[in-house]
Amino acid sequence: MKEDKNFVNKFYKTKYPKDTHKLELDSCYNYYNGLCHQFLKNKKKLSHPIIPIEDEIRNKIENYISINKANEYGKETIKYYNMLQQSIMILQKYYENI
């Protein structure tokens, strides 16, 4: 549990890639950040369900990464996206059956 909390905390404190603002994903990032915040505060139940990343959002992110993978923005987005996916899996691990 401690390793999971440390990972989620690291993700929670990571600013989402600023260049991705143009993809209009701020609300998506904020949604998952809110769930992570509740996990870090040891909430027994989350205020919202853990929704997998929608295909449209996943496609926007993966397309952005594909175009920008060689530059700093792309590398930053790859790292953030991987952390986001891992954090969602951790949340599901603890809240899936609640």
N, C-alpha and C positions, 0 to 999 in steps of 0.2 A: 504494500500500500504506500509506503514512504517513497519508493522510486516513482510510482505512478503520480503521486502528488507533486514531487519535484519536477517531473516532466511537464505536467499540466501547468504548474506555476511558471515554468520557463516559457511555455507557449503563451500563457496569459500576459506575461510581461513583455512579450515581443510585439513590437508595433507592426501592424500589417503593412505590406509593401505599398509605399506611397504612390508609386506609379500606377498601381492597379485601381486608383480612384476612378479613372476613366471607364473602368469596367462596371462601375456602379455596384460593387459588392460590399460596401460599407455595412449595410444592414445585416448581411449574411455573416460577416466577420464579427459584428457586435453581438449577434444572436449566440454564436458559439462561445464567444468570450464571456457572456453572461452565464451560460451553463457552467463553464469552467470556474467562474467566480463562486458559484454556489457549491460546487464540488470542493473547492479549496476552503470554504467556510463550513464544511462538514454537514451540509444540509442532508437530511434523511431522504428528502424527495425534491426533485427539481420542479421549478415552477412551470416549465414547458417541456414537452417531449423532446427526446433526442431524435431529430430528423436527419436521415442521411443527406449528404450533399446532393441537391437536385441535379439532374442531368444537364440542364441549361447552364447552371453555375459551373459545374465541373467542366463542361465544354469551353466556357469562356476562359476559365483559368488555364486549362490545358492548351488551348489555342494561343493564349498570351505567352505561355512558357515556350511553346514551340517556336514562336516568332522571335522571342527575346532570350533564348537559352544561352546565347554566347555573351550577353552583356550582364552587367551587374544587377539590373532590375530583374532579369529572368532568373538569375541564380538566387536572388533574394526571395523571389516568388516560389521557386522550387522548394527551398528550405521551409518557408512558411506553410506552403500547401501540405508538405509531408508532415509537419508538426500538427497541423490542423487535423489531418486524417488520423494520426496516432492519438491525438487527444480525444477525438470522437470515439475511437475504439475503447479507450480507457473509461470514458463516461459510460459507454454501453456495458462494459464489464461490471460496473458497480450499480447501475441503475436499470438495467434491462428488465429485471424481474420484479421491479417495485410497482 
